Amino acid sequence: MRGLRLARMPEVERQHASAEVLAAYDRSLADLERLGAEIVPLELPFLFADIAAHNLRIMAAESYTLYHALVDDASAPLDPHVRPRIAAGRNVSAREYIEALRMRDVMKQQFAQAMQGMDALLTPTTMTTALPLEQVDQTKAPAHYTRFGNYLDLTALALPNGFDASGLPTSLQIVCRSLDEATALRVGWAYQDATDWHLRRPAV
């Protein structure tokens, strides 16, 4: 890890994670720092939630284009939670779709500039540990910390980094530049080699 500069996520993004997820995340940062990495702050000109809004427009428009016949057929067997998500693409205008694509290019440049001199960005993988199905809000995506990687064409690796008080696993996400799998795997291997979270199993 020596010589690597790893960014911690912007402070404002911590509000979306549970206390136990944040505790595991902070412990992972400390572990990587002890292994020789330099942990540095990161400032971004946008929020992860801003990316989600643009990304959802693209996903809705493209998925409705592909599956409109299935979605518009009320007799077709389709999950009742999935149908409205895809149907939302019916209302995305060409202007909104093209603007979302344009903003994608802008944000990719902004992210690349913010990450200059840094090798990876570290975030939690999810906001909470696994929820019982009846507690899942089907109108919201649990991808707050992962969606931006897809939208910005980045490389990411997720690996175990702890458990909450109920014995459910938490996860660390290592986000690198596009096609930079080597660095993601380097950081992930070093972390996993120095910890044993990947060897533990939750009590079922």
Protein Blocks (a to p, Z undefined) as FASTA:
>chain_A
ZZpacddddfklmmmpcfklmmmmmmmmmmmmmnopacdddddfbdfklmmmmmmmmmmm
mmmmmmmmmmmmmkbccdfklmmmmmmmmmpcfklmmmmmmmmmmmmmmmmmmmgoiabd
cddfbfbdcddfklpcfkbccklmmmmmmmnopacddddfbdcfkopacdddddddehil
mlmmmmmmmmmmmpcklmpccdZZ
